[in-house]
Amino acid sequence: MVAPADGVYQAGTFSGNPISVVAGLATIEYIKSKREIFYETLESKTNALVEALSDVVAEKNYPLEISHISSMFQIFFTPNPVYDYRSAKTADLARFKTYHRKLLGIYMPPSQFETCFVSESHTREDIDQTKEAIALSRFIRSVKIKY
């Protein structure tokens, strides 16, 4: 069913690449070997980062929304809850661009409509560094958010 033999178009930088397939299979085997603890650890790391960021947002009364699930999170520059595309569209995209630019060195997606991922390889130090970069003077104070 996949083009060019049929009508379904599928594309991706590494689609069908043998090295990517082998890496994917090795990752699946690794996750299976860790069982439930893999996902518990991953979610615990994400929760630690999101909780630390949420504490700073609440303490400083910044009008930001941090949405997250499992190992994914994203910061939205809106005082409104974000739970779908329509609510995400209430976020200030210009402020997100400034945020992204200020965080060069901390790998963040360049689009408000993508997400940040925490991985098993992230350490507590990585989480602390990310929290520091996002939450403290390197970024938030320089944006001068006004609603």
C-alpha positions in Angstrom: 0.0 0.0 0.0 3.0 2.3 0.3 4.1 4.6 -2.6 5.4 4.3 -5.2 3.7 0.9 -5.5 0.4 2.3 -4.2 -1.3 5.4 -2.9 0.0 5.8 0.7 2.8 8.2 0.9 5.2 7.8 3.9 8.4 9.8 4.4 11.0 10.3 7.0 14.7 11.0 7.2 15.5 7.6 8.5 12.5 5.6 7.3 13.7 2.1 6.2 17.3 2.9 7.0 18.8 -0.4 8.2 20.9 1.2 11.0 17.8 3.0 12.3 15.8 -0.3 12.3 18.6 -2.1 14.2 18.8 0.7 16.7 15.0 0.6 17.1 15.0 -3.1 17.7 17.9 -2.8 20.2 15.9 -0.1 22.0 12.8 -2.3 22.2 14.9 -5.2 23.6 16.5 -2.9 26.2 13.1 -1.5 27.4 11.8 -5.1 27.6 14.8 -6.1 29.8 14.0 -3.3 32.2 10.3 -4.1 32.4 8.1 -1.7 34.3 11.0 0.1 36.1 12.0 1.7 32.7 8.7 3.6 32.4 8.5 4.3 36.2 12.0 5.8 36.2 11.3 7.8 33.0 8.1 9.3 34.4 9.7 10.0 37.7 12.4 12.1 36.0 9.8 14.0 34.0 7.7 14.6 37.1 10.8 15.9 39.0 11.5 18.5 36.2 7.9 19.5 35.8 7.3 19.9 39.5 10.5 22.0 39.9 9.4 24.2 37.0 5.8 24.4 38.3 7.1 25.5 41.7 9.1 28.4 40.2 6.1 29.4 38.0 3.8 29.4 41.0 6.3 31.2 43.3 7.0 34.0 40.7 3.4 34.0 39.5 4.4 33.7 35.9 1.4 33.2 33.5 2.7 29.9 32.0 1.1 26.5 31.5 3.2 23.4 31.7 1.5 20.4 30.1 3.0 17.0 30.5 2.3 13.3 30.3 4.7 10.4 30.8 8.1 11.5 29.5 6.9 14.5 27.5 6.3 18.1 28.6 5.9 21.6 27.0 5.7 25.1 28.3 3.0 27.3 26.9 3.0 31.1 27.3 -0.6 31.4 28.3 -2.3 31.6 31.7 -5.0 29.2 30.4 -4.9 25.4 30.8 -3.7 23.6 27.6 -5.2 20.3 26.8 -5.8 20.3 23.0 -4.8 22.2 19.8 -7.4 24.9 20.4 -6.2 25.7 23.9 -2.6 25.5 22.7 -3.3 28.2 20.1 -4.0 30.7 23.0 -0.2 30.7 23.7 2.0 33.5 22.7 4.1 32.2 19.9 6.5 35.2 19.8 7.3 34.6 23.5 7.9 30.9 22.7 10.4 32.0 20.0 12.3 34.2 22.5 12.2 31.3 25.0 13.7 28.9 22.4 16.4 31.3 21.4 17.4 32.0 25.0 17.7 28.3 25.7 20.2 27.5 23.0 22.5 24.8 24.6 19.5 23.1 26.2 17.9 21.1 23.4 14.3 22.2 23.0 12.0 21.8 20.0 11.8 24.9 17.9 8.0 24.9 17.6 5.4 25.5 20.3 3.4 22.6 18.9 6.2 20.0 19.5 7.2 18.6 22.8 10.2 18.1 25.0 11.2 14.6 25.9 13.0 13.3 29.0 15.0 10.2 28.3 16.4 7.5 30.5 19.9 8.8 29.9 19.1 12.1 31.5 20.7 12.5 34.9 19.6 14.4 38.0 22.3 17.0 37.0 20.7 17.3 33.5 17.3 17.9 35.1 18.7 20.5 37.5 20.5 22.3 34.6 17.4 22.3 32.5 15.3 23.6 35.4 17.9 26.3 36.0 18.0 27.4 32.4 14.3 27.5 32.0 13.2 28.8 35.4 15.8 31.3 36.5 17.2 34.5 35.2 18.7 33.1 32.0 15.3 33.2 30.5 12.1 34.0 32.4 13.2 37.3 33.8 14.5 38.5 30.4 11.2 37.9 28.7 9.2 40.5 30.7 5.9 38.7 30.3 2.9 41.0 30.4 -0.8 39.9 30.1 
